[in-house]
C-alpha cells in the first residue's frame, strides 16, 4: 500500500475518481491529504470525495479540472428520486431542491482551489467545512449561492473577484473568523446575511455603499444589512430613510440602536431575533412600520409622543393608533 499523501489524477469520461485512485495504487483513500485533479470531474466524483475522503482530505486543487455532467441517471438518490445534472457549470448542488453541496461537512478540508472555468459556486458547496482556512475563487465565477460557505469557522479571509455579480442568502453565515470583506464594483446583488463581518464597498459600485462596515444602498438612504457578527451599540446615520427587510435580523450582539428622525419606514423583520436589544425609540418620523419588524425581539419599544401613527402598546410592544 502506498504511503503517498499528495496525489495527482487525470480523469476522463471512462475513468472516474475511485478507479483513478485505485490505478494510482491508493488502497486507503483516507491516506490522501492533498488531491490534484485534472480532466473532467463530475457529480459522482464529488460524492465520492465527500463520503470517503471528507474527514481526512486537507487540500484539493481543481484549477485545471473541468466540471462535466453525468451522462446517465445516477443510482444515488437524495430524497426526491434519481437526478441528472442539468447545469454543468454550477458548483455544485446535487439536487435543485436538496441544497446538498459538493464538499459539505468535509471537516478535514483546509484548502481548496476551484476550477478556472467555474461560473457558479452553488448552494452549500462548502457548508460546514469547519477546517477550511483558504479558498481560491477564480475570476470566472459570477455567483456564490446560498449558504455556500456557511459555518466555515476557520476561514479568516476571502477575496471576492471582480467577476462576481451575486451573492446568495447567508453565503458566509457563521464564518466567525472573517473580520472584513471587500465588495467589488461588479457585485450588484447581495442577499441578506451574506457576510457576518464588516463590509467595504468599492467606491465605483453602482448599487451599494458602506459606512463603518454596514451595507447601504448607493445613496445611503436605505440601511440594507447590519453584519450579524458586530457587537455593542449602533447609531443609524441621519441620511437613512428606510431600514430594510431583515436589516438587523438575528444580530445577537446588538445591544442598543438609535433611530434618527430621518427614518420614515421600518420594513418587515428589520429587528427580528435581536435577543439582546434592550430598548428602541421609534421617532416621530417613522409612520410606516411593518407588523413583523420586531418579531422575536426582546426590546422594550418606546414611541416618540409626536408620532402620528403609533404608540406604545402592551408589554412594551408597538401599537398603531386608532
Secondary structure, 3 states (H helix, E strand, C coil): CCCCCEEEEEEECCECHHHHHHHCCCCCHHHCCEEEEEEEECHHHHHHHHHHHCCCCCEEECCCEEECCCCCCCCCCCCCCCCCCCCCCEECECCCCCCCECCCCCCCCCEEECCCCCCEECCCCCCCCCCCCEEECCCCCCEECCCCCCCCCCCCCCCCCCCCCEECCCCCCCCCCCCEEEECCCCCEECCCCCCCEEEECCCCCCEEEECCEEEECCCCEEEECCCCCCEEEECCCCCCEECCCCCCCCCCEEEEECCCCCCEECCCCCCCCCCCCEEEECCCCCEECCCCCCCCCCEEEECCCCCCEEECHHHCEEECC
